[in-house]
Amino acid sequence: MIVNRKPLTFWERLYLPAIVGGLKVTLKHAYATLFERKVVTMEYPEQKWAVPPDYRGAPYLVKDQEGHTKCVSCQLCEFVCPPKAIRITPPGTAGQPADRTNAEKMPAEFEINMLRCIFCGFCQEVCPEEAIFLQKDYSLVGSSRAEMIYNKEKLLALGGTHAGVQKWKLKLEEAQAQENFPVKS
Amino acid sequence: MDWNFIIFSAVKIAVVIGVVQGMVAYAVLAERKISAWIQDRVGPNRTAPPFAKHIPVLGRLLTRLGMFQPLADGLKFMFKEDFTPAGVRKIYFFLAPAIAVIPAMLTVAVIPFGSVLGGQKMVIADLNVGILYTFGIVSLGVYGIVLAGYAANSKFPFLGGIRSSAQMISYEISMGLSVIPVLLIVGNLNLGQIIGWQAQHGWLILYAPLAFVIFLVASFAETNRLPFDLPEAETELVGGYHTEYGSMKFALFFLGEYSNMIASSGMMVTLFFGGWTLPFWGLDHPAATLVSGIIHILIFLVKMAAFIVLFIWVRWMFPRFRYDQLMDLGWRRFLPLALVNILITAIILWMRA
């Protein structure tokens, strides 16, 4: 393809209009940055991106509406975790009982190694109790490897509350309803 | 020997070198900030010593303006490993940064940066051939770069050095010729007296605008600033003549480049914009009191800062010239133009006389 280039006029060949045009463009940008605050820079730690709703960030444990641990230590997430980032210590027979009525047990210790975690979301998907969720944290910082292994308290504190179906409470209510069922004689 | 003269000269030299170094540091900051503004960014705004956050408003303002950034930059250069590549020619490799800096510093010696302060003329060396001295020294500046390109023993610095030698020599001719109309009009080579003439008759930019334009463009080329930064063209030559340099040696090249910029700003202010004078409020004759002496120095510094900002602004606006275009512009446009300018000025002066 041949592009026909028009020969430049004398005025254009002087190079001056191009200089003035360039100075005008740069000045406009400098003015907009300085006085109209049209800056494209996001000053990161102070300003952050709005994280999209289905974002897969760090997995944290959640509590139910009444502040009880939802995890029942079934260890499904531990088994499904591809990089083996989760380690659950079950309470054992003599361990601490679950902190909500009718739930069988809760983990004695629940650790996620955030250096191993790949944020795949399998733990959330496999959890029968809706106890673990991938949340919106993406910048996890620590000064040592040990610090990056999050334990149960930390995960629960970071996870917050999830107002979902309270499965064990429903079961309890059902059982109570059965007890109180008026038997017609 | 006149001890008074020696002591005062030593003090002036020390102060001027200190001020030029400080200006270099803050010109680098200005470069970064202005480039940021032009590119819709914010520029350096984090660096601060620990005590800065305890100063109520000023600390935050200075941090946002990046006022502590040059300190951090300087420290970084000091503490970096001074690495010498294996293949370099050692003596020249060590010599080149010094040769790049020294001429830049020497140029400042003849520029009158103020009128009189406490009975002392505010110029380090009040030479009768000030302009000739400047051109003599400026032409030495190319050796630092050429030597750096040669000593590094590697192809990119070598190309940078070659380019720079051709470019600087070409533009020095137009630069020298562009000043001749000024000398014809004033009839004196002493920079102090050129300023005195401008105080009486008005700034020389009004008499020789074409000379100013040629001088401006040539000084862009002489200082290796962007439309003409072929010796260090990053996209073509990695780093150009300073590719193989690191830490303080690289910093010296940087210092040389910015000192050159400051010196040529000073020259332009002196030659075309009336130096330390202002045509109103009686600021155009040598100071009688200490205060007006300081005001004269400040006027000079402000004019110079304006030119430095222009240098930076132009740098972030222009694309780089192609090498043949650069040579074409230097030899086939500016050189004839400067010659014609001399001729016309001479004819006008002859007709008037």
Interface residues (C-beta under 8 A of the other chain):
Chain A: G22 L23 V25 T26 L27 H29 A30 A32 T33 L34 K38 V39 V40 T41 E43
Chain B: I34 A36 W37 I38 Q39 D40 R41 V42 N45 W313 V314 W316 M317 F318
